[in-house]
């Protein structure tokens, strides 16, 4: 209550009619506490209404009270401070220009004393007036022996403490059910393992069990059925073969590969929404703060990571709450390493691919491992960067309120789930639709070589051709293949750049920069274009693994498939997130550094994993293995070397 009344004291200073909604009074009463609402209303000089927003109690009363307050226009008494501060505020009010409204003078004067730059800029003070205001602030700081921000903060809390005397009563220090649960889930030693188990359970249910049943049905019945029905319809209508191929194999094949994962995404979003509504996700931020601080990061950096599990864009924007500029930049650079909803189709597909290559596993560990690898990657990057000139500094303090656990509300959970799903569906209807068209065109068209008339292996006469740009019979001759072959050499050391299928994996990876789901749509297009296994599976309505089976053939081992997944989880995010990064970093230099760092880090980590994985799993040893050991040694040295800025950071934290 004290923390929320702090904001109330600022609102009262705006001179507007105020009505206070006192929420969650049911929680206070359950714990045996009481609050004298009438006395609080009398002392504040405004209407105070008890509410329980979760159940809609008191909402109408608040609306009616607000309407009454607005029509009456009654002014509300403002918070009063100690004599020294009140004198300074009075003097500051006299400096203000006449354009400031009477009811806003006190609020503006306090902001002037607090050196609020945004307010000062709008006042257009003369040099003499600005100097006088600064003198008032310095005089007050000198007299009270503290900085102005702390002085005003203390004054507000002193006012609130006096205000609440005799109003709120609480029972003895009896542990609530929430406290008892928190003793386990936020325990120093149990907190992280419990978090890992919870995330494993979430991905196990959404990707492996119930989610897989939904995906099987979506792929077998919906995707496969629609493709066959549309193809038959267009053939009967006499549609052009190229147009039919574009619609069936390009658009429906690509989008179908992604939409097939909607049931899994729905269940994942549902479970995450339940965890959020229960109050567990807030505890995760608390647990991770303890770990993050050991590595020089504030728990504030984990909030953007938590948000990024839904979408990286709001996660990047959430970094604005981090005051330390170095920590903020570092968080922006690493927050998209946490798997977002767009990456789930990729994770789900490769869970199937990897499971098909490893006997005795169903791939349920793939999803949770990506989440934990993302957190580990953030910590590793933080440790390395914190020991450099441009990122060192003390971790900012992190204070947060842990709400009471409560039973999740069905309406709230379903609403959050639908919002996330709808966001994905909208993206599929725009960005992914265009990606399907582009990828189909690039994989279907290319430069055909000139040839004379001949009879093919099936005895069909083939007319002579002068060659040139046009539809290709083999996608290996397409524009996409040329592009993929041009960049596949970068991925050869990572295990997915071989001569036969490397261009497909490379092209799919590159398409992920438009949207991470586009990796799956591109694979769907390529599988439908030229993989007989995929086509046969679709015809037999065994489409659950149609694309996955086709894609599985692109990777020689499970390690290579996991390496592909690992790289695409850690490299640069989608274009929308990249644009958000550019906007938040506000520096071309830092933006390009972030892009370079993300991709180089992803490549090095994947290279080490693949080379050492092949050594220990298959006994493969070569030059790449030696280089991997060297890079691993460099990484370990960077991790465990002494921080040259440790002493300076300690002094900085004491000063703060």
C-alpha positions in Angstrom: 0.0 0.0 0.0 2.8 2.4 0.9 4.5 1.8 -2.5 1.3 2.5 -4.4 0.4 5.6 -2.4 3.7 7.0 -3.5 2.3 7.4 -7.0 -0.9 8.7 -5.5 0.9 11.6 -3.8 2.3 12.6 -7.2 -1.2 12.4 -8.8 -2.7 14.6 -6.1 -0.1 17.3 -7.0 -1.6 17.6 -10.5 -4.6 19.3 -8.9 -7.2 17.1 -10.6 -10.2 15.4 -9.0 -9.1 12.0 -7.7 -10.8 8.7 -6.9 -8.7 5.8 -5.4 -9.5 2.2 -6.2 -8.2 0.2 -3.3 -7.6 -3.2 -4.9 -7.0 -6.7 -3.5 -8.6 -5.9 -0.2 -9.7 -9.6 -0.1 -6.1 -10.7 0.2 -5.6 -8.4 3.2 -8.7 -9.7 4.9 -7.7 -13.3 4.2 -4.4 -12.7 6.0 -6.4 -11.3 9.0 -5.6 -7.6 8.3 -8.1 -4.7 8.2 -8.1 -1.2 6.6 -10.3 1.7 7.6 -11.3 3.0 4.2 -13.5 5.8 5.5 -10.6 7.2 7.6 -8.2 6.9 4.7 -10.7 8.7 2.4 -11.0 11.5 5.1 -7.2 12.0 5.4 -6.6 12.0 1.7 -9.5 14.2 1.0 -10.8 12.1 -1.9 -13.1 9.1 -2.4 -11.5 5.6 -1.7 -13.4 2.6 -3.0 -12.6 -1.0 -2.1 -12.3 -3.3 -5.1 -11.4 -6.9 -6.1 -10.6 -6.4 -9.8 -10.0 -10.1 -10.3 -13.7 -10.8 -9.6 -15.1 -7.4 -10.8 -16.1 -6.3 -7.4 -16.3 -2.6 -6.8 -15.6 -1.7 -10.4 -19.0 0.0 -11.0 -18.7 1.9 -7.7 -15.3 3.3 -8.8 -16.8 4.4 -12.1 -19.7 6.2 -10.4 -17.4 7.8 -7.9 -15.1 9.0 -10.7 -18.0 10.5 -12.6 -19.2 12.2 -9.5 -15.7 13.6 -8.7 -15.3 14.9 -12.3 -18.6 16.7 -12.3 -18.1 18.3 -8.9 -14.5 19.4 -9.8 -13.6 19.3 -6.1 -9.9 20.0 -5.4 -8.0 17.4 -3.4 -5.6 18.4 -0.6 -1.9 17.8 -1.5 0.8 16.0 0.4 2.7 18.3 2.8 6.4 18.0 3.5 8.8 19.2 6.2 9.3 22.9 6.8 12.7 23.2 4.9 11.3 21.4 1.8 8.1 23.4 1.9 10.1 26.7 1.9 12.1 25.5 -1.1 9.0 24.6 -3.0 7.4 28.0 -2.3 10.5 29.8 -3.6 10.6 27.5 -6.7 7.0 28.4 -7.4 7.9 32.1 -7.7 10.5 31.2 -10.4 7.9 29.6 -12.6 6.6 31.5 -15.6 3.0 32.8 -15.6 2.1 30.2 -18.3 2.1 27.5 -15.6 -1.5 26.9 -14.4 -2.2 27.6 -10.7 -3.1 23.9 -9.9 0.1 22.7 -11.5 2.5 25.1 -9.8 3.3 22.8 -6.8 3.9 19.8 -9.0 6.1 21.8 -11.5 8.0 23.4 -8.6 8.9 20.0 -7.2 10.0 18.8 -10.6 12.1 21.9 -11.0 13.8 21.2 -7.7 14.4 17.6 -8.8 16.2 18.8 -11.9 13.6 17.0 -14.2 15.1 17.9 -17.6 11.9 17.2 -19.6 9.9 19.6 -17.4 12.7 22.2 -17.3 12.9 22.2 -21.2 9.2 23.1 -21.4 9.5 26.0 -18.9 11.9 28.0 -21.1 13.6 29.5 -18.1 16.2 32.3 -18.5 19.8 31.7 -17.4 19.2 33.7 -14.2 16.0 31.7 -13.4 17.7 28.4 -14.1 20.6 29.4 -11.9 18.3 30.4 -9.1 16.4 27.1 -9.2 19.8 25.2 -9.1 20.8 27.3 -6.1 17.6 26.3 -4.3 18.2 22.6 -5.0 21.9 22.8 -3.8 20.9 24.7 -0.7 18.3 22.1 0.2 20.8 19.2 -0.5 23.4 20.9 1.7 21.0 21.6 4.6 19.5 18.1 4.6 22.7 16.2 3.7 21.3 14.2 0.8 20.7 14.4 -2.9 17.4 16.0 -4.0 15.9 12.8 -5.4 16.4 11.0 -2.1 15.1 14.0 -0.2 11.8 14.2 -2.1 11.4 10.4 -1.9 11.9 10.4 1.9 9.4 13.3 2.2 6.7 11.4 0.4 7.2 8.2 2.4 7.2 10.1 5.6 3.9 11.7 4.6 2.5 8.2 3.7 3.7 6.7 7.0 1.9 9.4 9.0 -1.1 9.1 6.8 -1.6 5.4 7.4 -1.1 5.5 11.2 -4.2 3.8 12.8 -5.7 2.9 9.4 -4.1 -0.4 8.5 -3.8 -3.2 11.0 -2.2 -6.6 10.3 -2.1 -9.9 12.1 1.0 -11.3 13.7 3.8 -12.5 11.5 2.1 -15.7 10.5 3.3 -17.4 7.3 0.8 -17.3 4.5 0.3 -20.2 2.0 2.3 -18.0 -0.6 5.1 -17.6 1.9 5.3 -21.4 2.5 5.4 -22.1 -1.3 8.0 -19.4 -1.8 10.3 -21.0 0.8 10.6 -23.9 -1.7 10.3 -22.4 -5.2 12.6 -19.4 -4.4 15.0 -21.4 -2.2 18.7 -20.6 -2.9 19.4 -24.2 -4.0 16.0 -25.5 -5.1 14.8 -22.5 -7.1 16.7 -23.1 -10.3 16.2 -26.9 -10.5 12.4 -26.3 -9.9 12.4 -23.7 -12.7 14.2 -26.2 -15.1 11.6 -28.9 -14.2 8.7 -26.6 -14.8 10.0 -25.5 -18.2 10.7 -29.1 -19.1 7.1 -30.0 -18.1 5.7 -27.1 -20.2 7.6 -28.1 -23.3 6.9 -31.8 -22.7 3.2 -31.2 -22.6 3.1 -28.7 -25.4 5.5 -30.2 -27.9 5.7 -33.9 -27.1 2.3 -35.2 -25.7 -1.0 -33.2 -26.1 0.6 -30.7 -28.5 1.8 -33.5 -30.8 -1.7 -35.0 -30.9 -3.0 -31.7 -32.1 -0.2 -31.2 -34.6 -0.8 -34.8 -35.9 -4.4 -33.9 -36.6 -3.6 -30.5 -38.0 -1.0 -31.9 -40.4 -2.8 -35.1 -41.4 -6.4 -33.9 -41.6 -6.2 -30.1 -42.2 -2.9 -29.4 -44.0 -2.8 -32.5 -46.1 -6.5 -32.5 -46.9 -6.6 -28.8 -47.9 -3.5 -29.2 -50.2 -5.1 -32.2 -51.9 -8.5 -30.5 -52.2 -7.1 -27.3 -53.6 -4.9 -29.1 -56.1 -7.8 -31.1 -57.3 -10.0 -28.0 -57.5 -7.5 -26.1 -59.5 -6.8 -29.0 -61.9 -10.5 -29.4 -62.5 -10.8 -25.7 -63.2 -8.1 -25.9 -65.7 -5.7 -23.6 -63.8 -2.2 -23.0 -65.1 0.2 -25.7 -63.9 2.6 -23.1 -62.6 -0.1 -21.3 -60.7 -1.3 -24.6 -59.2 2.3 -25.4 -58.1 2.7 -21.9 -56.6 -0.6 -22.2 -54.6 -0.3 -25.9 -53.6 3.4 -26.4 -53.0 4.5 -22.8 -52.5 1.8 -21.1 -50.4 -0.1 -24.0 -48.8 3.1 -26.1 -48.5 4.9 -23.4 -46.7 2.1 -22.0 -44.5 0.9 -25.5 -43.8 4.3 -26.5 -42.4 3.9 -23.6 -39.9 0.2 -23.8 -39.2 0.6 -27.5 -38.3 2.4 -26.3 -35.2 -0.5 -24.1 -34.0 -1.8 -26.7 -31.6 1.6 -26.9 -29.9 1.9 -23.2 -29.8 -1.6 -22.8 -28.3 -0.8 -25.2 -25.5 2.6 -23.6 -24.8 1.1 -20.1 -24.7 -1.7 -21.5 -22.5 0.7 -23.0 -20.0 2.9 -19.9 -19.9 -0.2 -17.7 -19.3 -1.3 -20.0 -16.4 2.2 -19.6 -14.9 2.0 -15.9 -15.3 -1.5 -15.6 -13.8 -0.6 -17.8 -10.9 2.3 -15.6 -10.0 5.1 -18.1 -10.6 6.9 -16.2 -13.4 7.5 -13.3 -11.1 9.3 -15.7 -8.8 11.5 -16.7 -11.6 12.7 -13.1 -12.0 13.5 -13.2 -8.2 15.4 -16.5 -8.5 17.4 -15.4 -11.5 18.3 -12.1 -9.9 20.4 -14.0 -7.3 22.2 -15.8 -10.1 22.5 -12.8 -12.5 24.0 -10.6 -9.8 26.8 -13.2 -9.3 27.7 -12.6 -12.9 27.5 -8.8 -12.8 24.0 -8.5 -14.2 20.9 -7.0 -12.5 17.7 -9.0 -12.1 16.2 -6.2 -14.1 17.9 -7.8 -17.2 15.9 -11.0 -16.6 12.5 -9.3 -17.0 13.2 -8.6 -20.8 14.3 -12.2 -21.1 11.1 -13.4 -19.5 9.0 -11.2 -21.9 11.0 -12.5 -24.9 9.7 -16.0 -24.3 6.5 -14.6 -25.9 8.1 -12.2 -28.4 11.5 -10.6 -28.7 10.3 -7.2 -29.7 8.6 -6.2 -26.4 11.5 -8.0 -24.6 13.9 -5.6 -26.3 11.7 -2.6 -25.5 11.5 -3.7 -21.8 15.2 -3.0 -21.5 14.2 0.6 -21.0 13.7 -0.1 -17.3 17.4 -0.7 -16.9 19.1 2.5 -15.7 22.7 1.3 -16.3 23.4 2.0 -20.0 26.0 -0.8 -20.3 23.6 -3.3 -18.8 20.8 -2.1 -21.1 22.9 -2.5 -24.2 24.0 -5.9 -23.2 20.4 -7.0 -22.5 19.2 -5.7 -25.9 22.0 -7.8 -27.6 21.2 -11.0 -25.8 17.5 -11.0 -24.9 16.4 -12.6 -28.2 18.4 -15.7 -27.3 15.5 -16.8 -25.3 13.2 -18.9 -27.6 10.2 -16.8 -28.6 6.9 -18.1 -29.9 8.1 -17.8 -33.5 10.9 -20.2 -32.8 8.6 -22.9 -31.4 7.7 -24.4 -34.9 11.5 -24.7 -35.6 12.1 -26.3 -32.2 9.1 -28.7 -32.6 10.2 -29.7 -36.1 13.8 -30.4 -35.1 12.5 -32.3 -32.0 11.0 -34.7 -34.4 14.1 -34.7 -36.7 16.5 -35.3 -33.8 14.2 -38.0 -32.3 14.2 -39.9 -35.6 18.0 -40.0 -35.6 18.5 -41.0 -31.9 17.1 -44.4 -30.8 15.2 -44.4 -27.6 14.3 -40.7 -27.4 11.1 -38.8 -28.3 12.8 -35.4 -28.5 10.9 -34.0 -25.4 14.2 -32.6 -24.1 14.9 -30.4 -27.2 12.5 -27.6 -26.2 13.6 -27.2 -22.6 17.3 -27.5 -23.6 16.9 -24.5 -26.0 15.4 -22.4 -23.2 18.2 -23.3 -20.7 20.9 -22.9 -23.4 19.4 -19.4 -24.1 19.8 -18.4 -20.4 23.3 -20.0 -20.2 24.3 -18.1 -23.4 23.1 -14.8 -21.8 25.1 -15.5 -18.7 28.3 -16.5 -20.6 28.0 -13.3 -22.8 27.4 -11.2 -19.7 30.5 -12.5 -17.9 32.7 -11.9 -20.9 31.4 -8.5 -21.8 31.4 -7.3 -18.2 35.1 -7.7 -18.1 35.6 -5.2 -21.0 36.0 -1.5 -21.1 32.6 -0.8 -22.7 30.3 -3.0 -20.6 31.8 -3.0 -17.1 30.0 -1.4 -14.1 28.1 -2.3 -10.9 24.8 -4.2 -11.3 21.8 -1.9 -10.7 19.8 -2.8 -7.6 16.6 -4.7 -8.3 13.6 -4.4 -6.0 10.3 -6.1 -6.9 7.1 -7.0 -5.1 6.1 -10.7 -5.1 2.3 -10.9 -5.4 0.3 -13.6 -3.6 -0.3 -16.8 -5.5 -3.9 -17.2 -6.7 -6.0 -19.5 -8.8 -5.7 -18.5 -12.5 -8.7 -16.9 -14.0 -9.9 -18.8 -17.1 -10.9 -15.6 -18.9 -7.6 -13.9 -18.4 -5.6 -17.0 -19.3 -7.6 -17.6 -22.5 -7.4 -13.9 -23.5 -3.6 -13.9 -23.1 -3.3 -17.2 -25.0 -5.5 -15.9 -27.9 -3.6 -12.6 -28.1 -0.3 -14.4 -28.6 -1.8 -16.9 -31.1 -3.6 -14.1 -33.0 -0.3 -12.2 -33.3 1.3 -15.3 -34.8 -1.6 -15.9 -37.2 -1.5 -12.2 -38.4 2.2 -12.6 -39.1 1.5 -15.8 -41.0 -1.0 -13.9 -43.1 1.4 -11.2 -44.0 5.2 -11.8 -43.6 5.1 -15.6 -43.9 2.7 -15.5 -46.9 5.1 -13.2 -48.7 8.0 -15.4 -47.6 6.3 -18.5 -49.1 5.8 -16.7 -52.4 9.4 -15.4 -52.6 10.8 -18.8 -51.6 8.6 -20.7 -54.1 9.7 -18.3 -56.9 13.4 -18.5 -55.9 13.2 -22.3 -55.7 11.2 -22.8 -58.9 13.0 -20.3 -61.2 16.6 -20.1 -62.4 18.8 -20.1 -65.4 18.3 -23.2 -67.6 21.2 -24.4 -69.7 20.7 -24.6 -73.5 20.3 -28.1 -74.9 19.3 -29.9 -78.0 16.2 -32.1 -78.4 16.5 -35.5 -76.6 14.5 -38.4 -75.2 14.6 -38.6 -71.4 14.9 -41.8 -69.3 11.1 -42.4 -69.3 11.0 -42.2 -73.1 9.5 -38.8 -73.3 10.6 -36.4 -76.1 12.2 -33.2 -74.8 12.3 -30.2 -77.2 15.4 -28.2 -77.8 15.9 -25.1 -75.6 18.0 -22.0 -76.0 18.2 -21.8 -72.2 17.9 -18.6 -70.2 15.9 -17.6 -67.1 12.7 -19.5 -66.5 11.0 -22.4 -64.6 13.5 -25.1 -63.7 12.8 -28.9 -63.5 15.3 -29.4 -60.8 15.4 -27.0 -57.8 19.1 -27.5 -57.6 19.3 -25.2 -60.6 17.1 -22.5 -59.1 18.1 -19.0 -57.9 17.6 -20.2 -54.3 20.0 -23.0 -54.8 22.6 -20.6 -56.2 22.2 -18.3 -53.2 22.3 -21.2 -50.8 25.4 -22.7 -52.5 27.0 -19.3 -52.3 26.7 -19.1 -48.5 26.7 -22.8 -47.5 30.5 -22.8 -47.1 30.0 -20.7 -43.9 28.0 -23.6 -42.5 30.1 -26.6 -43.5 32.1 -26.4 -40.2 28.8 -26.4 -38.4 27.7 -29.6 -40.0 25.0 -28.5 -42.4 26.7 -27.2 -45.5 27.3 -30.4 -47.5 27.3 -30.3 -51.3 23.9 -32.1 -51.8 21.6 -30.6 -49.3 23.7 -27.8 -47.7 22.1 -25.1 -49.9 18.6 -26.0 -48.6 19.7 -25.7 -45.0 21.6 -22.5 -45.7 18.7 -21.0 -47.6 16.3 -21.9 -44.8 18.6 -20.3 -42.2 18.9 -17.1 -44.2 15.1 -16.9 -44.6 14.9 -16.8 -40.8 16.0 -13.2 -40.8 12.6 -12.2 -42.3 10.8 -14.2 -39.6 12.0 -17.2 -37.6 8.9 -19.2 -38.6 10.0 -18.6 -42.2 12.7 -21.3 -41.6 9.9 -23.8 -41.4 7.9 -22.3 -44.3 11.1 -22.4 -46.5 11.7 -26.0 -45.5 8.1 -26.8 -46.3 8.4 -25.2 -49.8 11.7 -27.0 -50.5 10.4 -30.3 -49.2 7.2 -30.1 -51.3 9.1 -29.0 -54.4 11.6 -31.8 -54.7 11.3 -34.4 -52.0 9.5 -37.5 -53.2 9.3 -38.8 -49.6 7.4 -35.7 -48.5 5.0 -35.9 -51.4 4.3 -39.6 -50.8 3.7 -39.0 -47.1 1.2 -36.2 -47.9 -0.7 -38.5 -50.4 -0.8 -41.2 -47.7 -2.0 -38.7 -45.1 1.0 -39.3 -42.9 1.9 -35.7 -43.0 2.9 -35.4 -39.3 6.5 -36.0 -40.2 6.2 -35.3 -44.0 8.3 -32.1 -43.9 10.3 -33.4 -40.9 11.2 -36.6 -42.7 12.3 -34.7 -45.8 14.3 -32.2 -43.7 15.8 -35.0 -41.7 17.5 -36.2 -44.9 19.3 -32.9 -45.1 21.4 -33.7 -42.0 23.8 -36.6 -41.7 23.5 -36.9 -37.9 21.4 -35.8 -35.0 24.4 -33.6 -33.9 24.3 -31.7 -37.2 20.5 -31.2 -36.9 20.9 -29.9 -33.3 23.7 -27.6 -34.5 21.4 -26.1 -37.1 18.8 -25.5 -34.4 21.3 -24.1 -32.0 22.7 -21.6 -34.6 19.2 -20.4 -35.5 18.3 -19.9 -31.8 21.4 -17.7 -31.2 21.9 -15.7 -34.4 20.3 -12.4 -35.1 16.5 -12.2 -34.7 13.8 -11.4 -37.2 13.8 -8.1 -39.2 11.1 -6.6 -36.9 13.2 -7.3 -33.8 16.4 -6.1 -35.6 14.6 -2.8 -36.3 13.6 -2.5 -32.7 17.2 -3.1 -31.7 18.3 -0.3 -33.9 15.7 2.0 -32.4 16.6 1.2 -28.8 20.4 1.3 -29.2 20.2 4.7 -30.9 23.7 4.3 -32.3 24.8 2.9 -35.7 28.0 1.8 -34.1 26.4 -0.2 -31.3 23.7 -1.6 -33.6 26.3 -3.1 -36.0 28.3 -4.4 -33.1 25.2 -6.1 -31.7 24.5 -7.8 -35.0 28.1 -8.9 -35.5 28.3 -10.1 -31.9 25.1 -12.2 -32.1 26.1 -13.9 -35.3 29.8 -14.5 -34.4 28.8 -15.8 -31.0 26.2 -18.1 -32.5 28.7 -19.4 -35.1 31.5 -20.0 -32.5 29.2 -21.8 -30.0 27.7 -24.0 -32.8 31.1 -24.8 -34.2 32.4 -25.9 -30.8 29.3 -28.0 -30.2 29.3 -29.7 -33.6 33.1 -30.4 -33.8 33.3 -31.7 -30.2 30.0 -33.5 -30.5 31.2 -35.4 -33.6 34.4 -36.3 -31.7 32.8 -37.7 -28.6 29.8 -39.3 -30.4 31.3 -40.6 -33.6 35.1 -40.4 -33.0 35.5 -37.9 -35.8 38.8 -36.0 -35.5 40.3 -33.4 -37.8 41.5 -29.8 -38.2 38.1 -28.5 -37.1 38.4 -30.5 -33.8 41.7 -28.8 -33.0 40.3 -25.3 -33.8 37.2 -26.1 -31.7 39.5 -27.0 -28.7 41.4 -23.7 -29.2 38.2 -21.7 -29.4 36.9 -23.4 -26.3 40.1 -22.6 -24.5 39.8 -18.9 -25.5 36.2 -18.9 -24.4 37.1 -20.4 -21.0 40.0 -17.9 -20.5 37.6 -15.0 -21.3 35.1 -16.4 -18.8 37.5 -17.1 -15.9 40.1 -14.3 -16.3 40.2 -11.7 -13.5 38.0 -8.7 -14.1 40.3 -5.7 -14.5 37.5 -3.4 -13.5 36.3 -5.3 -10.4 37.7 -2.7 -7.9 36.3 0.2 -9.9 32.9 -1.4 -10.1 32.9 -2.0 -6.3 33.6 1.6 -5.7 31.0 2.6 -8.1 28.4 0.4 -6.4 29.2 2.0 -3.0 29.0 5.4 -4.5 25.6 4.6 -5.9 
